[in-house]
């Protein structure tokens, strides 16, 4: 990877991911799913350590079940959701490329 490529990547990062408007737009589109997925991961990690506490494990399994239902309702796992995320990323890349060529 050349120096020019590194500069462009840094510029793309600055123009897109660090841009509050872009971040806000991305989170408005995917924030609900990201929150559910983050909590799913947290609960799964907590389950790994709660092996001795059956009451805690039961409440974590109930929460995991609820989160799975929310994830299904939000279409977190659907290909349409993945496709939408890819379209957003492609749009961000076009915006960044247009600004880099100015």
C-alpha positions in Angstrom: 0.0 0.0 0.0 1.5 3.3 -1.1 1.6 6.6 0.8 -1.0 8.1 -1.5 -3.4 5.2 -0.6 -2.8 5.7 3.1 -3.6 9.4 2.8 -6.8 8.7 0.8 -7.9 6.2 3.4 -7.3 8.6 6.2 -9.2 11.3 4.3 -12.1 8.9 3.6 -12.2 8.1 7.3 -12.2 11.8 8.3 -14.9 12.7 5.7 -17.2 9.8 6.5 -16.9 7.9 9.7 -15.8 10.9 11.8 -18.4 13.2 10.2 -21.2 13.7 12.7 -23.9 14.0 9.9 -22.8 10.7 8.3 -22.5 9.0 11.7 -26.0 10.2 12.7 -27.5 9.1 9.4 -25.9 5.6 9.7 -27.1 5.2 13.3 -30.6 6.3 12.4 -30.7 3.6 9.8 -29.0 0.9 11.7 -28.9 2.0 15.4 -31.6 -0.3 16.6 -30.0 -3.3 15.1 -26.6 -2.4 16.3 -27.9 -2.0 19.8 -29.6 -5.3 19.8 -26.6 -7.0 18.4 -24.3 -5.4 20.9 -26.5 -6.5 23.8 -26.8 -10.0 22.3 -23.0 -10.3 22.4 -22.9 -9.0 26.0 -25.5 -11.5 27.2 -23.7 -14.4 25.4 -20.4 -13.4 27.2 -22.2 -13.1 30.5 -23.7 -16.6 30.0 -20.2 -18.0 29.7 -19.4 -16.8 33.2 -22.7 -17.5 34.9 -22.3 -21.3 34.9 -22.6 -21.7 38.7 -25.5 -19.3 39.2 -28.6 -21.0 37.8 -30.9 -18.1 38.6 -28.7 -15.6 36.8 -28.3 -18.0 33.9 -32.1 -18.3 33.7 -32.6 -14.6 33.6 -29.8 -14.2 30.9 -31.5 -16.9 28.8 -34.8 -15.1 29.0 -33.1 -11.9 28.0 -31.3 -13.7 25.2 -34.6 -15.0 24.0 -36.2 -11.5 24.0 -33.2 -10.1 22.2 -33.4 -12.8 19.5 -37.1 -11.9 19.0 -36.1 -8.2 18.7 -33.3 -9.1 16.2 -35.8 -11.1 14.1 -38.3 -8.3 14.2 -35.7 -5.7 13.2 -34.6 -8.1 10.3 -31.0 -8.0 11.7 -30.2 -11.3 10.0 -32.0 -10.7 6.7 -30.1 -10.2 3.4 -32.2 -7.1 2.9 -30.6 -5.6 6.0 -27.1 -6.5 4.8 -27.9 -5.1 1.3 -29.1 -1.9 2.9 -25.9 -1.6 4.9 -23.8 -2.2 1.8 -25.7 0.5 -0.1 -25.1 3.0 2.7 -21.4 2.1 2.7 -21.2 2.5 -1.1 -22.9 5.9 -0.9 -20.4 7.0 1.8 -17.6 5.9 -0.4 -18.9 7.8 -3.4 -19.2 11.0 -1.2 -15.7 10.5 0.0 -14.3 9.9 -3.5 -16.1 13.0 -4.8 -14.5 15.1 -2.0 -11.1 13.6 -2.6 -11.1 14.5 -6.3 -11.9 18.1 -5.6 
